[in-house]
Amino acid sequence: METFEPHPLLRNPHAQTFASAFWPRRFPRLPPSTPRDFETEPGTSIRGECHWQSQPRERPTLVLVHGLEGSCESGYMLGLAERAFMAGWNAVRLNQRNCGGTESLTPTLYNSGLSCDFRAVLNELIEGNSLPEIFFAGYSMGGNLVLKMAGELADAAPRQLRGIAAVCPALELAQCVDAVDLPSNFVYQRHFVKGLKNRMRRKARLFPGKFDLGRMARVRTLREFDDVITATYCGFRDASDYYAQCSALRIAGEIRVPTLVVTSQDDPFVPFASFSDPALATNSHIRLIAPPHGGHCAFISRGRGDNRFWAEGRVMEFFKELSTLSLNHEEIKESRRK
């Protein structure tokens, strides 16, 4: 795969991370989407924004999952969806529970253990849409979720699930939360905690009496939020129990689907040490790419145009290698040109 060469002004991991959040991007080649709600359990749905080709059952399908406090409108979600659509693929940009303005679709909260939601989406696309080739890509928290899904499926993964990709996955949650708590990462901590608190206030207004937010006023860190809110309302003993049960690294050794993991060695809050764990490092189904630079879910390269956002290109390159339908589509296009 193409080597990552960072933008000359963005060799610092924080510069990469901030630039990826604020870089002005447009997606003129991505057509308007069709919203679709996927019921994942009784009384709970998550919403996807779907970009279908004219004959969806004859094309591969890419399903995308965003990170903490992101949504289907995050730049990396739109960028990767545009690449997929231009390659002749269907693209489905999923919101996690309560994200992207979907708080009313469920009385529950989102957390890093809800891989069941994405298994439900996978099953519906197979059984309801008869899609022959499905690929999942997740970023950060979404990366943990799609890896966890693949590990839980293990040898029982349906043949239609052809590949998984995770970009900067937060696959060891306790280490990631501790990294966010470092003084050098106070801006990220403040951003995440402020967003999570605001989301809980909106949620409490929609479901009066369900959530007691009194203790939330004292929350200043992600770990405190998970102790007070996530553990309380998602069925965990405390934050440590939540992290132990929901970290994908715990079952990464069970993954049997071809998987690409892209991370940077200088990610500010996903410690690179977690990727040397034998569960991941010795699994022959997992391919790890870890350039020295790249920040968190950034990988802004010195290239231009489609080459600017390097990780998006690597994910599509990996998936195209796995897709028979994609290969046939390219052969058809080539024959037409001749």
RODOKOL-320027 format. One line per 5 residues: for each residue z, x negated, y negated of N, C-alpha, C, O. Coordinates in steps of 0.1 Angstrom, whole numbers, plus 5000, padded with zeros to 4 digits. Atoms other than C-alpha are relative to their C-alpha. Layout:
REM RODOKOL-320027
Z,X,Y,Z,X,Y,Z,X,Y,Z,X,Y ~ ...
END
This chain:
REM RODOKOL-320027
5000,4992,5012,5000,5000,5000,5000,4991,4988,5004,4980,4988 ~ 5001,5007,5013,4994,4990,4964,5014,4995,4995,5023,5003,4996 ~ 4987,5005,5005,5022,4968,4950,5003,5005,4987,4994,5007,4978 ~ 4996,4994,5013,5042,4982,4922,5002,4989,4990,5009,4979,4992 ~ 4999,5009,5011,5038,4963,4889,5005,5008,4988,4997,5016,4983
4995,4991,5010,5061,4978,4863,4993,4998,4986,4988,4987,4984 ~ 5005,5001,5013,5049,4985,4828,5007,4988,4993,5020,4987,4994 ~ 4993,5012,5006,5056,4953,4808,5012,5003,4991,5020,4994,4989 ~ 4988,4997,5009,5080,4971,4784,5011,5007,5008,5021,5011,5002 ~ 4991,4992,4993,5098,4988,4812,5005,4994,5013,5005,4999,5024
4995,5007,4989,5112,4962,4835,5015,5003,5003,5020,5001,5013 ~ 4986,4996,4999,5148,4974,4828,5001,5013,5008,4994,5022,5004 ~ 4999,4988,4992,5159,5001,4853,5003,5012,4991,4998,5023,4994 ~ 4997,4988,5009,5174,5023,4825,4988,5003,4992,4985,5015,4989 ~ 5012,4997,5008,5142,5019,4804,4990,5008,5009,4984,5018,5004
5009,4992,4991,5122,5031,4835,5005,5014,5001,4997,5023,5000 ~ 4995,4987,4998,5145,5060,4841,4999,5009,4988,4995,5021,4989 ~ 5001,4992,5012,5146,5072,4805,4986,5003,4997,4982,5014,4993 ~ 5014,4998,5004,5109,5067,4800,4994,5011,5009,4986,5019,5004 ~ 5006,4990,4991,5101,5088,4831,5004,5015,4996,4996,5024,4998
4995,4987,5005,5122,5117,4816,4993,5005,4988,4991,5017,4986 ~ 5006,4997,5013,5105,5116,4782,4986,4997,4998,4980,5000,4988 ~ 5014,5004,5001,5070,5103,4789,4992,5013,4998,4993,5022,5007 ~ 5008,4988,5002,5046,5129,4775,4989,5001,5011,4980,4992,5012 ~ 5010,4999,4989,5025,5142,4804,4993,5014,4999,5000,5024,4995
5008,4988,4999,4998,5169,4807,4994,5001,5014,4991,4990,5020 ~ 5005,4998,4986,4984,5184,4839,4988,5009,4999,4989,5020,5005 ~ 5011,4990,5002,4950,5199,4830,4993,5003,5012,4986,5013,5013 ~ 5007,4997,4988,4937,5197,4865,5008,5009,5010,5003,5012,5021 ~ 4992,4991,4991,4965,5218,4880,4999,5014,4995,5003,5018,4984
5003,4986,5004,4955,5255,4879,5014,5008,4999,5024,5003,5004 ~ 4987,4991,5000,4981,5283,4871,5005,5003,5014,4997,5004,5023 ~ 4994,4997,4987,5005,5290,4899,5002,5014,5002,5002,5022,4993 ~ 4996,4987,4996,5014,5321,4918,5014,4999,5004,5017,4992,5014 ~ 4986,5000,4996,5052,5327,4920,5002,5007,5013,4995,5017,5016
4997,4994,4987,5066,5335,4954,5015,4997,5003,5020,4986,5002 ~ 4986,5002,4996,5102,5341,4965,5001,4999,5016,4995,5007,5023 ~ 4998,5002,4985,5112,5328,5000,5014,5004,5003,5024,4998,4997 ~ 4987,4997,4996,5142,5345,5015,5005,4990,5010,4999,4988,5021 ~ 4995,5011,4992,5163,5318,5030,5012,5004,5009,5015,4998,5019
4989,4993,4992,5193,5339,5042,5002,5013,4993,4998,5015,4982 ~ 4998,4986,5005,5204,5375,5037,5006,4999,4985,5016,4994,4983 ~ 4995,4999,5014,5208,5381,4999,4997,4988,4992,5001,4987,4980 ~ 5003,5012,5007,5194,5347,4989,4985,4996,5001,4980,4996,5012 ~ 5014,5005,5000,5159,5336,4979,4999,4988,4991,5007,4986,4981
5004,5011,5009,5144,5305,4963,4986,5003,4996,4978,5008,5004 ~ 5014,4997,5005,5113,5307,4942,4991,4987,5000,4996,4976,4996 ~ 5010,5010,5001,5082,5286,4946,4989,5003,4991,4985,5015,4990 ~ 5012,4999,5008,5053,5281,4923,4988,4995,5009,4988,4983,5011 ~ 5010,5003,4990,5022,5281,4946,4986,4998,4994,4982,5006,4986
5014,5003,5004,4988,5265,4940,4992,5000,5013,4992,4990,5020 ~ 5007,4998,4987,4965,5278,4968,4985,4996,4998,4979,5000,4987 ~ 5015,5002,4999,4930,5265,4976,4994,5013,5004,5000,5023,5008 ~ 5007,4987,4997,4904,5292,4982,5001,5004,5014,5001,5015,5017 ~ 4998,4997,4986,4909,5289,5019,5012,4992,5005,5011,4981,5011
4988,5007,4998,4945,5279,5023,5003,4995,5014,5008,4984,5017 ~ 4997,5003,4986,4946,5279,5061,4991,4988,5005,4994,4983,5016 ~ 5009,5011,4996,4919,5252,5062,5004,4987,4993,4997,4977,4994 ~ 4996,5011,5008,4938,5228,5040,5014,4996,5003,5022,5004,5007 ~ 4986,5004,4999,4970,5207,5042,5008,5006,4989,5002,5010,4978
4991,4994,5011,5000,5220,5022,5011,4990,4998,5018,4985,5007 ~ 4989,5009,5005,5024,5199,5002,5011,5009,4994,5008,5016,4985 ~ 4988,4993,5006,5059,5214,4995,5009,4990,4993,5012,4979,4999 ~ 4992,5009,5008,5079,5197,4968,5014,5005,4996,5015,5017,4994 ~ 4987,4997,5003,5116,5196,4962,5006,4991,4989,5005,4979,4991
4995,5008,5012,5132,5184,4929,5014,4995,5002,5021,4998,5012 ~ 4987,5005,4999,5164,5166,4922,5011,5007,4992,5008,5019,4987 ~ 4989,4994,5007,5198,5174,4906,4996,5004,4986,4992,4995,4978 ~ 5003,4994,5014,5194,5196,4875,4986,4999,4996,4982,5000,4984 ~ 5015,4999,5003,5156,5195,4878,4995,5014,5003,5003,5023,5005
5006,4987,4996,5132,5223,4886,4986,4998,5004,4981,4986,5005 ~ 5014,5002,4996,5097,5230,4897,4991,4996,4988,4980,4992,4990 ~ 5007,5004,5012,5087,5222,4861,5002,4985,4997,4997,4980,4987 ~ 4998,5014,5003,5099,5186,4863,4987,4992,5001,4978,4996,5009 ~ 5013,5007,5001,5072,5161,4855,4995,4994,5013,4983,4995,5016
5005,5006,4987,5071,5144,4889,4996,5011,5009,4987,5009,5018 ~ 5004,4989,4992,5068,5178,4905,4986,5005,4997,4977,5007,5005 ~ 5013,4996,5005,5038,5188,4884,4990,4989,5003,4978,4992,5007 ~ 5009,5011,4998,5023,5153,4887,4995,4999,5014,4983,4997,5017 ~ 5004,5001,4986,5024,5152,4925,4992,5012,5004,4983,5011,5013
5007,4988,4996,5013,5188,4928,4985,4999,4995,4976,5003,5002 ~ 5014,5002,5005,4982,5180,4906,4992,4991,5009,4981,4994,5012 ~ 5007,5010,4991,4973,5150,4928,4996,5007,5013,4985,5006,5018 ~ 5003,4993,4987,4976,5172,4959,4989,5010,4998,4980,5010,5007 ~ 5010,4990,5002,4955,5200,4945,4986,4994,4998,4977,4999,5003
5013,5007,5002,4928,5176,4933,4995,4994,5013,4983,4992,5014 ~ 5004,5005,4987,4927,5162,4968,4996,5011,5010,4992,5008,5021 ~ 5004,4988,4991,4919,5197,4982,5012,5006,5008,5009,5013,5017 ~ 4988,4995,4993,4955,5205,4993,5006,5012,4992,5004,5014,4980 ~ 4991,4990,5006,4977,5235,4987,5013,4993,4995,5017,4983,5001
4988,5006,5004,5008,5227,4967,5010,5011,4996,5007,5021,4990 ~ 4990,4990,5002,5041,5246,4966,5012,4993,4993,5018,4984,4999 ~ 4988,5006,5007,5067,5236,4939,5012,5009,5001,5012,5019,4995 ~ 4988,4991,4998,5101,5249,4950,5010,4997,4990,5013,4986,4985 ~ 4987,5002,5007,5131,5255,4929,5011,5001,5010,5011,5010,5019
4988,4998,4992,5164,5249,4946,5008,5013,4994,5004,5018,4984 ~ 4992,4988,5004,5189,5278,4944,5005,4998,4985,5011,4988,4982 ~ 4995,5000,5014,5197,5287,4907,4992,4992,4991,4995,4992,4979 ~ 5008,5009,5009,5172,5262,4893,4988,5007,4995,4983,5016,5001 ~ 5012,4994,5005,5143,5270,4871,5001,5014,4995,4992,5022,4996
4998,4986,5004,5159,5302,4858,5001,5010,5011,4998,5022,5009 ~ 5000,4991,4989,5164,5317,4892,5015,5004,5004,5017,5007,5016 ~ 4986,4998,4996,5202,5322,4891,5002,5014,5006,5011,5016,5014 ~ 4998,4986,4995,5198,5360,4898,4996,5002,5014,4998,5012,5020 ~ 5005,4998,4986,5182,5354,4932,5010,4998,5011,5007,5000,5022
4990,5002,4990,5214,5345,4949,5014,5000,4994,5015,4995,4982 ~ 4986,5001,5005,5252,5348,4945,5006,4987,5003,5017,4984,4999 ~ 4995,5013,4996,5256,5313,4959,4996,4989,4990,4988,4991,4981 ~ 5004,5012,5008,5253,5278,4944,4991,4991,5008,4990,4992,5020 ~ 5008,5010,4993,5230,5250,4952,5008,4987,5002,5017,4984,4995
4993,5012,4997,5242,5218,4968,4992,4991,5010,4981,4996,5014 ~ 5008,5009,4993,5230,5188,4987,4999,5002,5015,4994,4994,5023 ~ 5000,4997,4985,5236,5203,5022,4991,5011,5004,4990,5014,5016 ~ 5007,4988,4996,5213,5233,5020,4986,4997,5005,4976,5003,5000 ~ 5013,5002,4994,5185,5219,5041,4995,5012,5008,4983,5014,5011
5004,4988,4993,5185,5253,5058,4990,5008,4991,4981,5015,4997 ~ 5009,4994,5009,5166,5266,5027,4986,4996,5003,4976,5003,5003 ~ 5013,5006,4998,5137,5243,5034,4995,5002,5014,4983,5002,5016 ~ 5005,4996,4987,5136,5250,5071,4995,5014,5000,4985,5017,5007 ~ 5005,4986,5001,5133,5287,5062,4986,5000,4993,4978,5008,4998
5013,5000,5006,5104,5279,5039,4989,4995,5009,4978,5000,5011 ~ 5009,5006,4990,5088,5257,5066,4996,5011,5010,4984,5013,5013 ~ 5003,4990,4990,5091,5285,5091,4991,5012,4995,4982,5017,5002 ~ 5008,4990,5006,5077,5311,5067,4985,4996,4998,4976,5004,5000 ~ 5013,5005,5002,5047,5290,5059,4992,4999,5013,4980,5001,5014
5006,5001,4987,5040,5285,5096,4997,5014,5006,4986,5017,5010 ~ 5001,4987,4994,5047,5320,5108,4993,5011,4992,4985,5019,4997 ~ 5005,4990,5009,5037,5340,5078,4986,4997,4994,4978,5006,4992 ~ 5013,5004,5006,5008,5320,5064,4991,4993,5010,4979,4990,5007 ~ 5008,5007,4990,4996,5302,5096,4994,4987,4995,4982,4984,4998
5005,5013,5005,4993,5269,5078,5001,4990,5010,5012,4988,5017 ~ 5001,5009,4989,4983,5242,5102,5007,4986,4997,5012,4980,5007 ~ 4994,5013,5004,4996,5211,5083,5008,5001,4988,5003,5005,4977 ~ 4990,4999,5011,5027,5210,5061,5007,4987,4999,5012,4981,5008 ~ 4993,5013,5004,5042,5180,5043,5011,5004,4990,5009,5012,4981
4989,4998,5010,5075,5179,5024,5002,4987,4992,5003,4976,4998 ~ 4997,5011,5008,5082,5156,4995,5012,5003,4991,5012,5014,4985 ~ 4989,4997,5008,5116,5154,4978,5004,4988,4992,5002,4976,4995 ~ 4996,5010,5010,5130,5135,4948,5015,5000,4999,5021,5011,4997 ~ 4986,5001,5003,5166,5122,4945,5008,5009,5009,5008,5008,5022
4993,4990,4992,5188,5151,4957,4991,5007,5009,4994,5010,5021 ~ 5010,4994,4991,5156,5167,4970,4996,4991,5011,4993,4996,5022 ~ 5003,5009,4989,5149,5136,4990,5011,5000,5011,5007,5000,5022 ~ 4990,4999,4990,5183,5138,5007,4998,5013,5008,5000,5013,5020 ~ 5001,4987,4993,5176,5175,5015,4988,5000,5010,4990,5005,5021
5012,5000,4991,5141,5169,5031,5003,4990,5012,4999,4993,5023 ~ 4997,5009,4989,5154,5139,5051,5011,5007,5009,5010,5005,5021 ~ 4990,4993,4992,5184,5160,5062,4993,5010,5009,4997,5011,5021 ~ 5008,4990,4992,5160,5187,5073,4993,4994,5012,4994,4999,5023 ~ 5008,5007,4990,5139,5163,5093,5010,4995,5011,5007,4995,5023
4991,5005,4990,5170,5148,5110,5006,5011,5008,5008,5009,5020 ~ 4994,4988,4992,5184,5182,5120,4989,5005,5009,4993,5010,5020 ~ 5011,4995,4990,5150,5192,5135,4998,4990,5011,4996,4995,5022 ~ 5001,5010,4989,5149,5159,5154,4987,5002,5008,4976,5004,5003 ~ 5011,4998,4991,5127,5163,5185,4994,5014,5000,4983,5017,5005
5005,4986,5001,5123,5201,5178,4992,5003,4988,4988,5014,4986 ~ 5008,4998,5012,5103,5196,5146,4987,5006,5005,4980,5002,5014 ~ 5013,4993,4996,5073,5220,5148,4988,4990,4997,4989,4982,4988 ~ 5012,5009,5001,5039,5203,5152,4993,5001,4987,4987,4992,4982 ~ 5006,4998,5013,5028,5218,5119,5007,4991,4989,5000,4989,4979
4994,5009,5009,5053,5195,5101,4995,4986,5002,5000,4980,5012 ~ 5007,5012,4997,5032,5165,5098,5006,4987,4993,5004,4976,4998 ~ 4995,5012,5006,5051,5142,5074,5011,5004,4989,5011,5015,4984 ~ 4989,4999,5010,5081,5137,5050,4999,4988,4991,4996,4977,4995 ~ 4999,5012,5009,5084,5116,5019,5012,5003,4991,5015,5014,4987
4988,4999,5008,5116,5109,4999,4999,4989,4990,4998,4977,4993 ~ 5001,5010,5011,5115,5092,4965,5014,4998,4994,5020,5008,4989 ~ 4987,5003,5005,5148,5075,4955,5010,5011,5006,5018,5016,4998 ~ 4991,4990,4995,5167,5098,4979,5015,4996,4999,5019,4985,5002 ~ 4985,5002,5001,5205,5102,4973,5006,5002,5014,5013,5012,5016
4997,4997,4986,5210,5098,5010,5015,4997,5005,5019,5000,5016 ~ 4986,5003,4998,5246,5085,5008,5008,5005,4988,5010,4998,4978 ~ 4996,4993,5012,5262,5110,4984,5012,4993,4993,5012,4992,4981 ~ 4988,5006,5006,5296,5093,4979,4996,4987,4992,5001,4985,4981 ~ 5004,5012,5007,5280,5060,4970,4992,5003,4987,4994,4996,4977
5007,4996,5012,5257,5077,4945,5009,5005,4989,5007,5001,4978 ~ 4991,4995,5010,5284,5096,4928,5009,4989,4994,5012,4989,4982 ~ 4992,5012,5005,5305,5064,4926,4992,4992,4990,4997,4986,4980 ~ 5009,5008,5008,5275,5046,4911,4999,5007,4986,4999,5000,4976 ~ 5001,4992,5013,5271,5074,4884,5012,4998,4992,5012,4999,4980
4988,5001,5007,5307,5069,4875,5002,4986,4994,5012,4984,4987 ~ 4999,5013,5006,5301,5033,4865,4999,5001,4985,4991,5009,4980 ~ 5002,5000,5015,5305,5026,4827,4986,4999,4995,4982,5006,4986 ~ 5014,5002,5004,5269,5015,4825,4992,5013,5002,4981,5014,4996 ~ 5008,4988,4997,5258,5050,4837,5006,5012,4993,5004,5023,4998
4993,4989,5006,5279,5071,4814,4990,5011,4994,4994,5023,4994 ~ 5009,4991,5005,5248,5087,4799,4995,5010,5011,4994,5022,5008 ~ 5005,4992,4989,5236,5100,4833,5012,5010,5004,5010,5022,5006 ~ 4988,4992,4996,5272,5112,4841,5001,5012,4990,5003,5024,4994 ~ 4998,4989,5010,5274,5132,4808,4988,5010,5001,4991,5022,5000
5011,4991,4999,5239,5147,4813,5002,5009,5012,5000,5021,5010 ~ 4999,4992,4988,5245,5159,4848,5012,5010,4999,5010,5022,5002 ~ 4988,4991,5001,5280,5173,4841,4998,5011,4990,5001,5022,4993 ~ 5003,4989,5010,5269,5191,4810,4991,5010,5005,4993,5022,5004 ~ 5009,4990,4994,5240,5207,4828,5006,5008,5011,5004,5020,5011
4994,4992,4989,5260,5217,4858,5010,5010,4994,5011,5022,4999 ~ 4991,4990,5006,5287,5233,4836,4993,5012,4993,4997,5023,4995 ~ 5007,4989,5006,5262,5252,4816,4994,5010,5010,4994,5022,5008 ~ 5005,4991,4989,5246,5265,4848,5011,5009,5006,5008,5021,5009 ~ 4989,4992,4994,5280,5277,4861,5004,5011,4990,5007,5022,4994
4997,4989,5010,5286,5296,4828,4990,5011,5001,4993,5023,5000 ~ 5010,4989,4998,5253,5314,4832,5002,5007,5013,5000,5020,5013 ~ 4998,4993,4987,5260,5321,4868,5012,5010,5000,5011,5021,5005 ~ 4988,4991,5001,5295,5335,4860,4997,5013,4993,5002,5023,4996 ~ 5004,4988,5008,5279,5359,4835,4992,5010,5008,4993,5022,5007
5008,4991,4991,5255,5372,4861,5008,5006,5011,5005,5017,5016 ~ 4992,4995,4989,5282,5376,4888,5015,5001,4995,5023,4992,5000 ~ 4986,4999,5005,5314,5387,4870,5010,5001,5011,5009,5008,5020 ~ 4989,5000,4991,5346,5380,4888,4998,4991,5012,5008,4989,5020 ~ 5002,5008,4987,5330,5358,4915,5005,4985,4998,5009,4979,5008
4997,5014,5002,5337,5324,4899,5011,4998,4989,5010,5004,4978 ~ 4989,5003,5010,5369,5312,4882,4997,4986,4994,4998,4976,5001 ~ 5004,5012,5007,5358,5286,4857,5012,4993,4992,5009,4984,4984 ~ 4989,5005,5008,5393,5279,4843,5002,4985,5001,5004,4978,4992 ~ 4998,5014,4998,5396,5245,4859,4989,4991,4996,4990,4979,4995
5012,5008,5003,5361,5234,4850,5001,4994,4986,4994,4984,4984 ~ 4998,5006,5013,5372,5227,4814,5004,4986,5000,5001,4978,4992 ~ 4995,5014,4999,5389,5195,4826,4991,4991,5007,4993,4979,5008 ~ 5009,5008,4992,5359,5183,4846,4992,4990,4991,4987,4995,4981 ~ 5007,5010,5007,5344,5151,4833,4990,4991,5008,4982,4985,5002
5008,5008,4991,5327,5135,4863,4993,5009,5011,4998,5020,5013 ~ 5006,4993,4989,5304,5146,4891,5009,5002,5012,5010,5013,5018 ~ 4991,4998,4989,5331,5140,4917,5010,5011,4996,5014,5019,5005 ~ 4991,4989,5004,5355,5162,4897,4993,5014,5001,4999,5024,5005 ~ 5008,4988,4999,5328,5189,4895,4999,5005,5015,5001,5016,5018
5001,4996,4986,5323,5188,4932,5013,5003,5007,5014,5012,5016 ~ 4987,4996,4995,5360,5189,4939,5004,5015,4995,5008,5023,5003 ~ 4995,4987,5005,5366,5219,4916,4990,5012,5003,4995,5023,5005 ~ 5010,4989,4998,5333,5239,4920,4993,5000,5013,4994,5009,5021 ~ 5008,5001,4988,5311,5227,4948,5008,5003,5013,5004,5011,5021
4992,4999,4988,5338,5223,4974,5006,5014,5001,5006,5021,5012 ~ 4993,4987,5000,5356,5256,4964,4990,5011,5004,4994,5020,5011 ~ 5009,4989,4999,5325,5278,4964,4989,4998,5011,4981,5007,5013 ~ 5010,5003,4990,5304,5261,4991,5006,4997,5014,4999,4994,5023 ~ 4994,5001,4987,5329,5259,5019,5004,4986,5005,5004,4984,5017
4996,5013,4996,5340,5223,5019,5015,4998,4996,5020,5004,4987 ~ 4986,5003,5003,5376,5209,5019,5002,4994,4986,5011,4998,4979 ~ 4999,5007,5013,5370,5187,4989,4987,4992,4998,4978,4993,5007 ~ 5012,5007,5002,5343,5165,4974,4997,4990,5011,4985,4989,5015 ~ 5003,5010,4990,5347,5138,5000,4995,5006,5013,4986,5001,5020
5004,4993,4988,5343,5163,5028,4985,5005,4998,4977,5004,5007 ~ 5014,4997,5004,5311,5176,5010,4991,4989,5002,4980,4990,5008 ~ 5009,5011,4999,5296,5142,5008,4998,4995,5014,4987,4992,5018 ~ 5001,5004,4986,5304,5133,5044,4992,5009,5008,4984,5004,5016 ~ 5007,4990,4992,5289,5165,5058,4985,5000,4996,4976,5003,5004
5013,4997,5005,5258,5166,5036,4991,4988,4997,4979,4989,4993 ~ 5008,5012,5002,5246,5130,5034,4989,4999,5011,4993,4999,5023 ~ 5011,5001,4990,5212,5126,5051,5001,4988,5009,4997,4987,5020 ~ 4999,5012,4992,5221,5091,5062,5007,5002,5013,5005,4995,5023 ~ 4993,4997,4987,5244,5106,5088,4991,5003,5011,4995,5000,5023
5008,4996,4989,5215,5119,5108,4986,4994,4998,4976,4999,5005 ~ 5013,5006,5002,5186,5097,5096,4994,4994,5013,4982,4994,5015 ~ 5004,5006,4988,5185,5081,5130,4993,5010,5009,4986,5006,5019 ~ 5006,4989,4992,5174,5115,5145,4986,5004,4995,4979,5012,5002 ~ 5013,4996,5005,5142,5118,5124,4989,4995,5009,4989,4984,5013
5011,5003,4991,5111,5120,5145,4987,5003,4994,4976,5002,5000 ~ 5013,4997,5008,5085,5130,5119,4997,4988,4992,5006,4981,4987 ~ 5004,5011,5008,5065,5103,5102,5006,5002,4986,5003,5012,4979 ~ 4993,4999,5013,5085,5096,5070,4998,4988,4992,4999,4976,4997 ~ 5001,5011,5010,5080,5075,5039,5012,5001,4991,5015,5012,4985
4989,5000,5010,5110,5065,5018,4996,4989,4989,4994,4978,4993 ~ 5003,5009,5011,5102,5050,4984,5013,4999,4991,5017,5009,4986 ~ 4989,5001,5009,5131,5036,4964,4998,4987,4992,4990,4978,4996 ~ 5000,5013,5007,5137,5008,4939,5013,4993,5002,5024,4999,5003 ~ 4988,5008,4998,5161,4980,4943,5009,5000,4988,5021,4996,4989
4992,5000,5013,5173,4984,4907,5004,5014,4996,5008,5017,4984 ~ 4997,4986,5003,5179,5022,4909,5015,5000,4994,5024,4995,5000 ~ 4987,5000,5006,5209,5028,4885,5011,5007,5008,5022,5003,5008 ~ 4989,4993,4993,5227,5053,4907,4997,5004,5015,5004,5012,5020 ~ 5002,4999,4986,5212,5052,4942,5001,4986,5006,4990,4979,5006
4998,5014,4996,5226,5019,4956,4991,4996,5011,4989,5003,5021 ~ 5010,5005,4990,5200,4999,4975,5007,4997,5013,5000,4998,5024 ~ 4993,5004,4988,5226,4989,5001,4999,5011,5011,4999,5008,5023 ~ 5000,4990,4990,5225,5023,5017,4987,5000,5008,4987,5006,5019 ~ 5012,4999,4993,5189,5018,5028,4999,4989,5011,4989,4989,5019
4999,5010,4989,5199,4989,5051,5008,5005,5011,5009,4998,5021 ~ 4992,4994,4989,5220,5012,5072,4991,5000,5013,4979,5005,5012 ~ 5008,5000,4987,5208,5009,5109,4993,5013,5003,4982,5014,5009 ~ 5005,4986,4997,5203,5047,5111,4986,5001,4994,4977,5008,5000 ~ 5013,4999,5007,5174,5043,5087,4991,4988,5003,4979,4989,5006
5008,5012,4999,5164,5007,5090,4994,4998,5014,4983,4991,5015 ~ 5005,5003,4986,5159,5007,5128,4992,5012,5005,4987,5012,5017 ~ 5008,4989,4995,5141,5041,5130,4985,4998,4998,4981,4996,4986 ~ 5014,5004,5001,5105,5034,5138,4991,5011,4993,4980,5008,4990 ~ 5008,4989,5007,5094,5068,5123,5001,4999,4985,4994,5007,4978
4998,5000,5015,5106,5058,5088,4994,4987,4995,4996,4976,5000 ~ 5006,5011,5008,5086,5035,5065,5007,4999,4987,5007,5009,4979 ~ 4993,5003,5013,5106,5020,5036,4992,4991,4991,4987,4980,4995 ~ 5006,5009,5010,5090,5007,5005,5010,4999,4988,5014,5009,4983 ~ 4990,5002,5010,5114,4992,4980,4997,4988,4991,5002,4977,4993
5003,5011,5009,5100,4972,4951,5012,4996,4992,5022,5004,4991 ~ 4989,5005,5008,5124,4952,4929,5004,5009,4988,5015,5010,4985 ~ 4998,4993,5012,5119,4974,4899,4995,5015,5002,4988,5018,5012 ~ 5005,4986,4999,5113,5011,4893,5009,5010,4994,5005,5022,4992 ~ 4990,4991,5005,5145,5027,4881,5002,5012,5009,5000,5010,5021
4997,4988,4991,5154,5062,4894,4988,5010,4998,4986,5016,4988 ~ 5011,4991,4999,5124,5083,4904,4990,4998,4988,4985,5008,4982 ~ 5009,5004,5011,5103,5065,4877,4987,4994,5004,4977,5000,5005 ~ 5011,5008,4995,5080,5038,4889,4988,5001,4990,4976,5004,4995 ~ 5010,5000,5009,5060,5037,4857,4993,4986,4999,4999,4976,4996
5006,5013,4998,5034,5010,4862,4992,4996,4988,4991,5004,4978 ~ 5008,5005,5011,5012,4989,4840,4986,5006,5001,4978,5005,4992 ~ 5013,4994,4998,4982,5009,4853,4998,5012,4990,5008,5015,4983 ~ 5003,4989,5008,4966,5037,4834,4995,5012,5008,4992,5011,5019 ~ 5005,4988,4993,4955,5073,4842,5009,5003,5012,5021,5003,5011
4993,4996,4988,4964,5083,4877,5008,4988,5006,5016,4991,5015 ~ 4992,5011,4995,4977,5048,4884,5013,4998,4993,5021,4989,4997 ~ 4988,5002,5008,5005,5051,4858,5012,5003,5008,5022,4995,5008 ~ 4988,4996,4992,5029,5069,4881,4998,4997,5014,4993,5004,5022 ~ 5003,5007,4987,5029,5047,4911,5005,5007,5012,4998,5008,5022
4994,4993,4988,5052,5066,4935,4992,5012,5004,4991,5015,5016 ~ 5007,4989,4996,5032,5097,4933,4987,4997,5008,4984,5004,5017 ~ 5012,5005,4993,5001,5078,4944,5003,4996,5014,4995,4998,5023 ~ 4997,5005,4987,5019,5062,4973,5004,5012,5009,5000,5011,5021 ~ 4997,4988,4991,5032,5096,4986,4988,5006,5005,4986,5009,5017
5012,4994,4996,4998,5111,4986,4992,4991,5009,4985,4996,5019 ~ 5007,5009,4991,4983,5080,5002,5005,5000,5014,4998,5001,5023 ~ 4994,5000,4987,5008,5081,5030,4997,5014,5007,4994,5014,5019 ~ 5002,4987,4994,5003,5119,5036,4985,5001,5004,4982,5006,5015 ~ 5014,5000,4996,4965,5115,5036,4997,4993,5013,4989,4997,5021
5001,5008,4988,4968,5089,5063,5004,5009,5013,4998,5007,5024 ~ 4995,4992,4989,4986,5115,5085,4992,5013,5002,4993,5019,5012 ~ 5006,4987,4999,4964,5145,5078,4986,5000,5005,4977,4993,5000 ~ 5014,4998,4994,4934,5154,5100,4992,5008,4991,4980,5006,4989 ~ 5008,4991,5009,4924,5182,5077,4996,4993,4987,4985,4995,4982
5004,5007,5012,4924,5159,5047,4989,4991,5003,4979,4990,4995 ~ 5011,5009,4996,4902,5134,5065,4987,5008,5001,4977,5004,4997 ~ 5012,4992,4998,4878,5162,5075,4994,5005,4986,4982,5005,4984 ~ 5004,4996,5013,4877,5174,5039,4993,4989,4992,4983,4992,4986 ~ 5007,5011,5006,4868,5140,5026,4986,4997,5006,4977,4994,4999
5012,5002,4993,4841,5137,5052,4989,5010,4995,4978,5007,4994 ~ 5009,4989,5005,4826,5170,5041,4995,4997,4986,4983,4999,4983 ~ 5004,5003,5013,4826,5160,5005,4990,4988,4999,4981,4988,4991 ~ 5009,5011,5000,4809,5127,5013,4987,5004,5005,4977,4999,5000 ~ 5013,4996,4995,4782,5144,5033,4993,5008,4990,4980,5007,4989
5007,4992,5010,4775,5168,5005,4994,4991,4989,4984,4993,4983 ~ 5006,5009,5011,4771,5139,4980,4988,4993,5005,4979,4990,4997 ~ 5012,5007,4994,4746,5123,5004,4988,5010,5000,4977,5006,5004
END
